[in-house]
């Protein structure tokens, strides 16, 4: 691997967002293939950070910094990639449900899914069930991800899933839920297809859901 | 010798009291009397040893400073972390100490503390955010983390602001308004693995200590514990990291006691806690431990599993430690689980402790529903 890509990968691992952005720009100027930059440096970097997190060598602060560097690098590269090249694992639409503004876990899920090759549309926080349903109709994602952080907003997930059923959309999209107050039992009771207990688990579950869909 | 239970049970239940009493979020989180009445009513229904006023205190100071909030019909208020009050470092210097008697829902919070004191006829306990958690509410977590790494001077200014310009004046007002002499600073953002123990020692502990030291100057004990261990990935449980997080807890409070309130204590091995406290026990100290029954376990049950976990807690920590078991039932928590958990603590912690708890028959209490109980009490 060229030294430049190795440096870029390291910048993502170490969470150096300014450096990651600068090196991404330089890699493009040097004529490196955008997809090679993504795969060998940017995605490889976030995956290495994820591995360090799994080994307890990284804490959440380190993961946030790596996610920021990933995002900064992708901002430079993404416009140079065609949609089909960037994301071919599946399409996800996700957001935090109405009444809930917590975005940390969702941010990690977005980055890790993108790193794993999913095309992700992040609807943000405090998203109404109507918006979720409209976006499912419009974008026809493979997976709809719903996040919540408070026990009082779990009910909103139920509203979204009911809304999907009422609109005849439930069989067209897999629903994955996540967030601190959730458990597998709650996910089952809600009628979700999967529960992602953290960002890495969400990626594994998303891959499994795609296998089922295929 | 006594046959009294040795382990007190406390309940903290803002969301649960809301659902149980059928009070709307709009009323409960604005009307102090409605909140205190709901907490007291739910407490009388469950009969724990102590009831904690547990309101959304993480929001109050940030809201009063002007943070954008989301007020849900059925959910407690929350800061809009997507649009933090301090978007750029320069925004910090535009902030002014709130008027605690007027701004946001601070008057509501003050009245909650006063009413709780009045109705329970007990010393008033005050509440505020912990310095680190207030900094998160003002800046958002990812931005604050980036500040710690890339703008440490600004991060220090922000943390200084939380203590000197907001929390200390707020604590003074709490004393003035309802005579609090003890204040708890909620600091769940300052937990492991959100931050490493070393980061907490650098970025959270000094401001918790500063809050405590300065509050003592006007006669208030203000404790804002950092370093709760809340590793969700069971396979990543690490006794070394746990012990370092305990070091953080003790450094932040200045007292030899542990709070095991977050995390999956029903699944973690408990021996590493005993390993940590061994040196204190050798000196004859009964190290106080406040241990929570995990909210998800309490929600999901089944009752048998909740009871087994409580037995394990008691078997491990009593009588060598002063154990208190706390519970934080979620909004839709099945009340039968809460009744059973309280009864289990009382059954298995009776002195002298049984050498074989499995021989003690536990029959889950048959309790009327909250509505039936209310009807009966009204007669």
Interface residues (C-beta under 8 A of the other chain):
Chain A: X15 X54 X56 X59 X60 X61 X64 X65 X67 X68 X98 X99 X100 X101 X102 X103 X104 X107 X124 X125 X126 X150 X151 X152 X153 X154 X155 X156 X180 X181 X182 X183 X185 X186 X197 X198
Chain B: X15 X18 X25 X70 X72 X73 X74 X75 X76 X78 X79 X80 X81 X82 X140 X141 X142 X145 X146 X148 X149 X192 X193 X194 X195 X196 X199 X232 X233 X236 X238 X241 X295 X296 X299 X300 X330 X331 X332
